[in-house]
Structure formats: structure tokens, C-alpha cells
Amino acid sequence: MRFLFILCILIGFNACKTVPKKNNITFANNPVIAHRGAWKANNLPENSIASLKRAMALNCTGSEFDVRMTSDHILIVAHDANYNNLVVEESTYAELSKHKLSNGETIPTLKQYLLAGMQNNTSTGLVCEIKPSKIEGRNVIIAEKVIKLVKELKAEPFILTYISFSYEILIKVKELDKNAKTQYLDGSKTPEQLKEDGINGLDYAVFKIKRNPEWIESAKNHGLLLNTWTANTTEDMDWLLANDFDFITTDEPELLFERIKKSPTKQGYKLVWSDEFNYKGIPDSTKWTYEHGFIANNEKQYYVDSLKNARVENGHLIIEAHKEKVANKDFKNPAIKDWMRYKREIDSAQYTSARIKTEGLASWQYGRIEVSAKLPKGRGMWPAIWMLSENRKNIGWPESGEIDIMEQVGYDNDTIHGTIHTKAYNHLIGTQKGKTIFIDKPNDTFHVFALEWTPEKMDFILDGVVYNHIVNEHKTTAEWPFDQKFHLILNVAVGGMWGGQKGIDDAIFPQKMVIDYVRVFQKE
């Protein structure tokens, strides 16, 4: 004891008491990476030990922090190249440490930060971002010093991954510690390139992933870690959760935890098909086909495949109805044989619109179907998100079944309908099984219309609220023809037996349904 007391006096009592207790870490089972710690909700300084401890208290899988090196070769935790009007690389630690963080902390050294991250920590990994230097040759020095310090402190089990915008730094990290996990930040290399160079994963900006969605599957196929920064909106969070990212880096960890609770993946669903509309032009022809002409229900629109009526722009699918005659140049259906009938139809058509479907390309038996959309507005409009059986042409409707995930008529703007039609239950005999729910601001706000469909039941859902629950009565296919594959249909109708019951207001056109995404989940 006397020796330990004397040793503490010699090397400094504070240093002795910061040595962490031995403990084992098992990273938390969630994708949440707190970006520069969990700082925002409690107004803590970014990259502070306080924000790190808050991330640990939240049980985040990881807490990200940034490492730079001072002019006297002290590794510190700081994001910006400048700190309090001082250039970090051109200033000593003594000069920098004179200026406190907003909560009174001294800007932490990497050693102090690692020790804090090892103390009483059983679940939150440290995500170490090594910032590139503008000084030639310094990248390698910083990488060497970081790895040396981690090894000296025996902190390796606490490091979840090393990340950097510098490929040189990541290659050096792997050279110094072959067991280290590394992820590239820049977004300029494909998953194939990362795999070939021995980098363990990608950590790209959300917008770069959205521009290259094929990288998601490629990364998974190559066994790479998937991370992204910085996901702060519910839209981005939900998309990343749906695509089963390993990590999601965010300034809003508390919000991300809430979105995890609501994600279909939390219920055991896996995304099997989607269109996020992160492209421009015609709808993806590998996913969607068109209907043409007058279809049903005495509707007044003529369905065409014009870009004006169905297009993708600004990350959304637009299905738009117009008050206009059909232009020959906008109609390209090679299946037409009766050209005289076609001529009569287009001469009588006063409205154009679009109806697109996945028939022949994708269909599903059971699962969760989600569509985020804003609806058209005005008397005479009749938008729908619905499904028909792949067997319809063989046995006919309504025996084949119909699932109306969402229907709305313009003269009743704040009401949504969810309905099934079968041989026993259909609108022709007034027995359809449908219910309604109030919807707030359907024309101005994106709402999520969803169906959860199992062998035992169907739930029709608006923004997470189940408003129509239909059970399988286990009688005959006349009541439940839903144990087969159905394809998805999106359309905007004008008028018709229901939508046109109170007439059509020609002053409202054009009107459009705007779709943010379509996602299909199934359980394995």
C-alpha cells in the first residue's frame, strides 16, 4: 500500500484514479452511432467527454469522435481544423487547452477520451474518426500514434471501428492492426474496391447512398459493414432501418431509438422490394408497367404512358391527372388491334391520367406493404393504392380478390378507406368489408398507408394506426381468396361511379398524387 501511495504521488494522483476498471464490453444490439457523442438534446459540447457519457447512458452501439494532432504532437478530440480561432495543427495543446468547452471541460486529449470511454462501459463502442492532415507525411504519423496509444491503454476491445476520409490513413491502420475494423467516409469508392483493398466497410453520406442504392446489396454481398452519416430526419432513418444498415450515424440518437421501435424490421420484417424514386424520368421499367385506355367503373380519365402523367422528379413519383384531350404522341400501346375503337375512345376522352402496376414484374403473398404519399385535392378525384391477384385473368373478379390499401374521393377529402373485395364480400352486392379513418392534411403532408397481411388477418394502417382489422374466417375462397400472390397498383382516377358521384370540378386540374416511396416487407 505504501508503495502504491508513493507511486501515486510521483505520477499524479489524478492519473491513478482515471485508470479504468477491468471490464468486458459487448456492443449494444442496435444500429445507433451518436455523432460526436450524444450532445444535441442536452445542449452538450460536441466531442466532449460529457457527450460521450451521454451516448453510453443511452446505450448507443457506438459514439463517434474526431482525432486531430497539435503542433507538439498531442492527439486531441476535436472536429474542426480551427479551435477558438487557433489552427489546431499549428498550435500547442497548452495553447488550445486555455480555451474551455461550453460546459467547462478542457478540450480532451485522445488519452483522456479513451480512458473515459473505457470506464464503466459495457455496451458503447468507440468510433474513432482520424482526420486527415494538410501537412505532407502527417497522416501516417497520426495513424501510428493513434494505434500505439490504443494498444498501450489496451483499448482495442472498445474500438468499434476506425473511420476516415483518408484512404491512406485507413490502409495504415490495417497495416498496424490487422484486426482493426475500418470504414471509408469519402463515398468515392465502390464496395468492390473497398473489399479488394481490405477496408471493412463504407460510411458514406446519406445522399451518396441514395444516389447509388445498388451499393447496399453489393456491400452486403461482400460482407462489408454498412454505415452512413448524418441521418437526422425520420425519412432518412426509416429508409436506413428498412434497408438493415449495420450502423446509422446521427445527431439525434434519441429520435433514432424512437424510429427503431416503429420500424417494421423491429417486428421481424425484412425489406424485399422497394422503389425510393431516387432517380429522374419515367418510372423504373424493371418495377412498373402501365395500364392504357378506359379501364373500369365509368371513370372519365384515359390512362396513358406520358411522362406528363407519370414521372419521377425530386425524389418522388408523380401521378398526375390533366383536363385535356389524348395526344397520339403520348400513347404508345403496341397491344392495340382495334384502331377504330381506339380512335373513338381518344376522341371522347376529356381527361388523362396514369395507372402503373407491378403486374408481371413483382407480386407477393403476405407481408407489409407501405406507401408514403400526398393525395390530390378536389371534387372528382379518386386516387388509389391497391392490389389485385395474379390469378385474376384466370378466374375473374371478384373471385380473385381485391385489396384496397387506400382509396379516397375528392368530395370527402379528409376520409381514407381500406377495403377488401371477394366473391362473398364486394361492392356490387353491398357486402364489401371496408372501414374509414380521418386523415389530417392529406394533400399537403406525406402520410404512410400500409397493409399488414398474414394467413390469418389483414390490418389496414394509417400512420401506424390500425383502423380496419379483417380476420380469415377459414371458410372458403369466396370469403378469403388471399392465400396467393397479388401485385400492386397506383393510380389517380377522375370521376367514375364513386369518385364522380358529386360531379367533377374542372377548375382543379392538374391534380397529382405524390409518392415518396413504396416498400414491401416480408418475414423470413
Secondary structure, 3 states (H helix, E strand, C coil): CHHHHHHHHHHCHHHHHCCCCCCCCCCCCCCEEECCCCCCCCCCCCCCHHHHHHHHHHCCCEEEEEEEECCCCCEEECCCCEECCEEHHHCCHHHHHCCCCCCCCCCCEHHHHHHHHHCCCCCCEEEEEECCCCCCCHHHHHHHHHHHHHHHCCCHHHEEEEEECCHHHHHHHHHHCCCCCEEECCCCCCHHHHHHCCCCEEEEEHHHHHHCCHHHHHHHHCCCEEEEECCCCHHHHHHHHHCCCCCEEECCHHHHHHHHHHCHHHHCEEEEEEECCCCCECCCCCCCEECCECCCCCECEEECCCCCCEEEECCEEEEEEEECCCCHHHCCCCCCCCHHHHHHHHHHCCEEECEEECCCCCCECCEEEEEEEECCCCCCEEEEEEEEECCHHHHCCCCCCEEEEEECCHHHCCEEEEEEECCCCCCCCCCCEEEEEECCCCCCCCEEEEEEECCCEEEEEECCEEEEEEECCCCCCCCCCCCCCEEEEEEEEEEHHHHCCCCCCHHHCCEEEEEEEEEEEEEC
